[in-house]
Each structure stands twice: as C-alpha cells, then as structure tokens.
Amino acid sequence: MVATDPQADATAAQPSSLGLLGQLIRFALIGGFCALVDLGTYTLLTQAAGMATSPWVDVARAISFIVGTTTAFFLNRKFTFSGGRRDGKAQIGSFVLLYTVTFFVAVGVNQLMLQVLPESAWQHTLCWAVSQATATVINFVMLKWVVFREPSTEEN
C-alpha cells in the first residue's frame, strides 16, 4: 500500500515525547476543563431543568458524563496521547468499551453516594465529584495503556 502522506506513518509511529509526567499534567488540565463541562451540564440539568429527583438525576448524570467524556476523549487524543494515536476500528471499539464501563461506574457511584451522603446543599455536587474521580482514574489508565497505547520499539 502506498502512503499519500509521507509523514503520516512517521508521525503515527513516534512515541510521545511528553513522557508519563507530561501526559499526567495534560490529562489533569484537560480533565479539569472537561470536569467543568460535565459539572456545568449536570448542574444545569438538575437545577435549571428540574432533574434533581430520581429517576431524572440518573439521566442528568448520564447526559453530563457523555458530554464531558466525549470532550475529554477528543482533547486527550489530540494533546495528551498523540504519540499512541491510531485510527480505525480497534481504537473506536476500545473507546466505546471503556466509556461504556466508566459510564456505568460514574452513574452507579453517583447513585451510591446519593444514598450514603446526607441531604445538603452540596450533596449533588459532592456525589458528582466522587463519581467523576472514580471514572477519571479508570479513564487515564485505560486511555494510556489500551486506547492510545504507544507502539513498542519492537512494533516499529
């Protein structure tokens, strides 16, 4: 097969120059931004759209998760894990599987925290934060070592 872009293969095969610390920093910065997108969506839906009671609170958390993590996926693909970038069905499949799992983890942890924590003005925000932190840890590990895995030197 003949490549039409001579630098396409060279760029895709080069490992990230960021290293683990650089990736963690970028992931944290992007994650902070996307967490604000997620929380803003959740707050808008629970407070302004009247989705603060069951079952609507779960729908609100699901929608906010999808908005936030989709934004995070594309930003991390471009800026954090570009050295491991690969196109095709494997990456899309890995993304869908990862985000399906973390979707259920985030919604489940949010619901668990709603049951465990006492009612307060901050209950929904704290529940969101705990569910988001849990999903974030899972996402970094799986994005780094599965979805955007950098090719090893033997694969080059």
N, C-alpha and C positions, 0 to 999 in steps of 0.2 A: 504494500500500500504506500502511495506517495503522499507525503505531507504537503499541504498547500502553504502552511506557515512554518518556515524552517525553525523558528524559535519556540513553537508550541511544545514540542517534545522536550526540549532543553528546560523550559520553564517548569513543566509538569514533573520532571524527574528530579529537580533540585530540591534537597531538603530545606526546610525553613531555616533562615539564618537567625530567627528570633531566639531559639532555644526554649527550654521549658519555662524559665522565669519570664522571658518576654511574652510568651504565649499566655501565661497566667495573668500578667499585667493587662494585656489587651483583652483577654477574656473577661477580666474583672471590670474593666472600663466599659466594654460593650455590654456586659451583663448588667451593670448599674443603669445604663441608659435604657436597656430593654426591660429591666425590672420596673423602671418608672413608667414605661409604656404599658406594661402589664398591670401594675397597680392603678394607674390612671384609668385604664379600661374597667378594671374590677370596681373601683370606687364609683365611677360614672354609672355603671350598671346597677350596683347595689344601692347607691344613694339617690341618684337622679332618676333612674329608670324604675325604681321600686322593686328591685330583685334581691332584697335583703333577707327574705324568708325562704324556707325550704318549699319546694324543690328548686326555686329560681336562683338561690345563691350558688348552687352547684352549676347551673347553666352559666351564670355570670363568671364563675371561676374558670369554667371550661373555655368560654369565649376569650377571657383575658389571657389565659395560658396560650391559646392558639395564636393570638395577636403578638404577644411578647416573644414566644419562642420562634415563630416564623421570622420575625425581625432579627432575632439573635442568630439564627441559622445563616441567613444571608450575609450579615455583617461579619460573623466569625469566619465564614467561608472565604470572604474577600480579604480580611485584615489579620486574622489570627492564625488560621490553619492553611494558608495558601500554598505552603510547601507540600502538603499532602493532598492537594486538590486533585480529584479525578472525576471525570464526568461519566455518566452512564447509569445504567440500571442498578448497579451494586451500591453506588453512593445514595441514590434516591431511596432504594429499598432499606438501606441501613438507617437513613434519616427517618423514614416513616416508622420503622420498627422502634427506634429509640424514642421518638417523640410520642408514639402511642403508649409506650410503657411509662414515660415520665408524665404524660398527661394523666393517666390513671393514678399514678403516685401523687401528683400535685393535688388533684381533686380529692383523693382519699385522705391525704394528710390534712388538707384544709377542713374536710368534714370531721375528721377525728379531733382536730383542735377546737372546732366549734362545739363539740360535745364535752371536751375536757376543761376548757378555759371558762371562767365565769363571765357572764354578760357584762360588758363595759362599753364605753365609747370607743375603745381601741380594739375590741375583740376581733372584728373582721380584718383589720389591718395586721394584727399580730398573727392571726391564723394564716393569712396570706403570706406573711414573711416566713413563717416556719415551713409552709408547703413549698415556697419558692426556693428557700435554701436547700431543701432536700432534693428538689428537681435539678438545681444548679450543679450540685456536686456530681450527680449521676451524669448530667449532660457533659460536663467538662471531660470526665474520664472517658466516656464513650465517644465523644467527638474527637478527642486527641488520638485515642488508640484504636478506634474502629472506623468511624465515618470518614475522617480526614487523615487516616494513617499515612505517614510518610513512607515512601519506598525505602526498604533497607538497601545497604550498599550491594548486597547480592542480587537484588532485583534490578539494579541499574545496568 
